[in-house]
Amino acid sequence: MRTLIFSDIHANLEALRAILADTASLPIDRAICLGDVVGYYADPEACVKLIRERNVLCIQGNHDAVASGLEDPTGFNPIASEMIRWTQERLSPESRNWLASLPTKIEFQSECCGVHGSLRDRDEYMMSKVAIRSNFMMMREMTGERIVFFGHTHRRAAFTLVEGDEVLFSQNDDIDVSVKQFFLINPGGSGQPRDGIVGAPYVLFADGIVKFRIAPYDVEKTMQKAVKLPYGEILAARLQRGI
């Protein structure tokens, strides 16, 4: 089984199209989005429709939950709050209902699952050593979940728990997850990278190997749309610099 996994599109239609085009010639058996289809950028309705048309399995991100009306934007920064209000006004009732219905976790294949933030909390940022180690300890106590894919941080990462409870971090393009260890893997912020990437990051998972990839796209086009939005200059600059 070959699985395409991406996360945090954030209404960046050009990035989403680029990932789908970049993998169109491959025998993809399953596509998974780890949440936050909407928020920040200019095409929330179009991104929801394309995700649904392509039968992408999707997890509910925190922006998805707020945009759907399920939750209030508690804890959102001013940019995120303003853009989620803008987004709500441009989503159809059908799309809002779909976002509200999304699961917070997807189990797939043997020993694999996908979440938005972490196993503990959809809104948790797995960036600190404490958060990462705590999630690994949870995985140890659970049955059948040895490889967890997560999003939310917008940063490409692969963490491995090895013997002696040591946590290793890797930025290699290919990660061998066939060995009997525990893995936490983030494909990166597909619609808004925050680790210096310019493009749309994603991963391919097949035959025990996770491959990190970046789909090039017309970033300038997304930036031109972004500058017309609230806080548009800031949002455009983030794409240009990958932060």
C-alpha positions in Angstrom: 0.0 0.0 0.0 1.3 3.4 -1.0 0.0 6.3 1.2 0.2 10.0 0.5 0.2 12.1 3.6 0.1 15.9 3.9 -1.1 18.4 6.5 -2.0 22.1 7.2 -3.1 23.1 3.7 -4.7 26.2 5.2 -6.7 27.2 2.1 -3.6 27.3 -0.1 -5.2 25.9 -3.3 -2.0 26.1 -5.3 -0.1 24.0 -2.8 -2.8 21.4 -2.6 -3.0 21.2 -6.4 0.8 20.9 -6.6 0.9 17.9 -4.2 -1.9 16.1 -6.1 -0.2 16.8 -9.4 3.3 15.8 -8.1 1.9 12.4 -7.2 -0.6 11.9 -10.0 1.5 9.4 -11.9 2.1 7.3 -8.8 0.0 4.3 -7.8 -1.4 6.0 -4.6 -3.7 3.7 -2.7 -4.7 6.2 0.0 -4.4 9.9 0.6 -4.6 11.4 4.1 -4.7 15.0 5.2 -3.8 15.5 8.9 -6.0 18.5 9.4 -6.4 22.3 8.9 -7.7 22.3 5.4 -8.8 25.9 5.9 -7.5 29.0 7.7 -5.0 31.8 6.7 -5.2 31.7 2.9 -7.6 32.7 0.1 -9.4 29.5 -1.1 -11.1 27.6 1.8 -14.1 26.5 -0.2 -12.1 25.3 -3.2 -9.7 23.4 -1.0 -12.6 21.6 0.8 -14.2 20.7 -2.5 -11.0 19.4 -4.0 -10.2 17.3 -0.9 -13.7 15.8 -1.0 -13.6 15.2 -4.8 -10.3 13.3 -4.5 -11.6 11.2 -1.6 -8.8 12.3 0.7 -9.2 10.9 4.2 -9.1 13.9 6.5 -8.6 14.6 10.2 -10.2 17.7 11.9 -7.6 20.4 12.7 -8.2 23.2 15.2 -8.8 25.7 12.4 -11.3 23.3 10.8 -13.2 23.0 14.1 -13.4 26.8 14.5 -14.3 27.5 10.9 -17.1 24.9 11.1 -18.6 26.7 14.1 -17.9 23.8 16.5 -15.5 25.9 18.6 -14.6 29.4 19.4 -11.1 30.8 18.4 -9.9 30.6 22.0 -6.1 30.8 22.0 -5.9 32.0 18.4 -3.5 34.8 17.7 -5.0 38.0 16.1 -4.0 36.9 12.5 -5.5 33.5 12.9 -8.7 34.9 14.6 -9.3 37.4 11.9 -8.7 34.9 9.1 -10.9 32.3 10.6 -13.8 34.9 10.7 -13.0 35.7 7.0 -13.0 32.0 6.2 -16.3 31.3 7.9 -18.0 33.8 5.7 -16.8 32.1 2.6 -17.6 28.5 3.4 -20.8 26.9 2.2 -23.1 25.3 4.8 -22.2 21.9 3.3 -18.5 22.5 3.7 -18.9 23.7 7.2 -20.9 20.6 8.1 -18.3 18.4 6.5 -15.5 20.1 8.5 -17.5 19.7 11.7 -18.0 15.9 11.0 -14.3 15.1 10.6 -12.7 12.6 13.0 -9.8 13.6 15.3 -7.8 10.5 14.5 -7.5 8.0 11.6 -6.1 4.5 12.0 -4.7 2.9 8.9 -2.6 0.0 7.8 -0.9 -2.0 10.5 0.5 -0.1 13.5 -0.2 3.4 12.0 -2.4 6.3 12.8 -2.7 10.0 12.0 -3.6 12.9 14.3 -3.5 16.6 14.0 -1.6 17.8 17.1 -0.7 14.8 19.1 -2.2 11.6 20.6 -2.9 13.5 23.8 -4.5 16.6 22.4 -5.5 17.8 18.9 -4.2 21.3 19.8 -0.8 20.2 21.3 2.3 21.3 19.5 4.8 18.5 19.5 7.9 20.6 19.5 9.3 20.3 23.1 11.2 17.3 24.4 8.5 16.9 27.1 5.6 16.7 24.6 7.5 14.3 22.3 8.6 12.0 25.0 5.1 12.0 26.6 3.6 10.9 23.4 6.1 8.1 22.9 5.3 6.9 26.4 1.6 6.8 25.4 2.4 4.8 22.3 4.3 2.3 24.5 1.1 1.7 26.5 -1.2 1.5 23.5 -1.6 -1.6 21.4 -1.0 -1.5 17.7 0.2 2.1 17.2 3.9 2.2 16.5 4.0 4.9 13.8 2.1 8.2 14.4 1.8 10.9 11.7 1.0 14.3 13.0 0.8 17.9 11.8 0.0 21.3 13.5 3.6 22.5 14.0 4.1 23.2 10.2 7.6 21.7 10.6 8.9 18.6 8.8 10.2 16.1 11.4 10.9 12.5 12.2 11.4 11.4 15.8 12.4 7.8 16.8 12.3 6.2 20.2 15.2 3.7 20.4 16.4 1.4 23.1 17.3 3.0 26.3 14.4 5.6 25.8 16.6 7.8 23.7 14.8 10.1 21.2 16.5 10.7 17.9 15.6 13.5 15.5 16.1 13.1 11.8 15.7 15.3 8.7 16.8 12.6 6.2 14.7 12.4 3.1 13.9 8.7 3.7 13.1 7.1 7.0 13.0 3.3 7.5 10.1 2.6 9.8 10.1 -1.1 9.2 12.4 -1.6 12.3 10.5 -2.4 15.5 10.8 1.1 17.1 8.4 3.9 17.7 8.1 6.8 15.3 6.5 10.3 15.3 6.5 11.8 11.8 5.4 15.2 10.6 5.2 15.8 6.8 5.5 19.6 7.3 3.1 22.5 6.7 1.9 21.8 3.2 0.2 25.1 2.7 2.4 27.2 5.1 5.8 25.7 5.9 7.5 27.2 9.0 10.9 25.5 8.7 12.4 27.5 5.8 10.8 25.4 3.0 9.5 27.2 -0.1 7.1 24.8 -1.7 4.5 22.2 -0.5 6.0 19.4 1.6 4.4 16.0 1.9 5.4 12.4 2.5 4.9 9.1 0.7 4.7 5.9 2.8 5.2 2.5 1.3 7.1 -0.7 1.9 8.3 0.4 5.3 9.8 3.6 4.1 8.6 7.2 4.6 9.9 9.5 1.9 9.8 13.3 2.5 9.1 15.3 -0.6 8.4 18.9 -1.7 6.1 19.8 -4.5 7.1 23.1 -6.2 4.3 25.4 -7.1 3.5 29.0 -8.1 4.1 30.6 -4.6 3.8 34.1 -6.2 0.3 33.3 -7.2 -0.8 32.4 -3.7 1.1 35.5 -2.4 -0.8 37.8 -4.8 -4.1 36.4 -3.5 -2.9 36.7 0.1 -2.0 40.4 0.0 -5.7 41.2 -0.6 -6.7 39.5 2.7 -6.6 40.8 6.3 -2.9 40.8 7.4 -2.2 39.9 3.8 1.4 41.3 3.7 2.4 39.2 6.6 0.8 36.0 5.3 2.4 36.5 1.9 5.8 37.1 3.4 5.6 33.9 5.4 5.2 31.9 2.2 8.0 33.6 0.5 10.4 32.9 3.4 8.9 29.5 4.5 8.4 30.7 8.1 
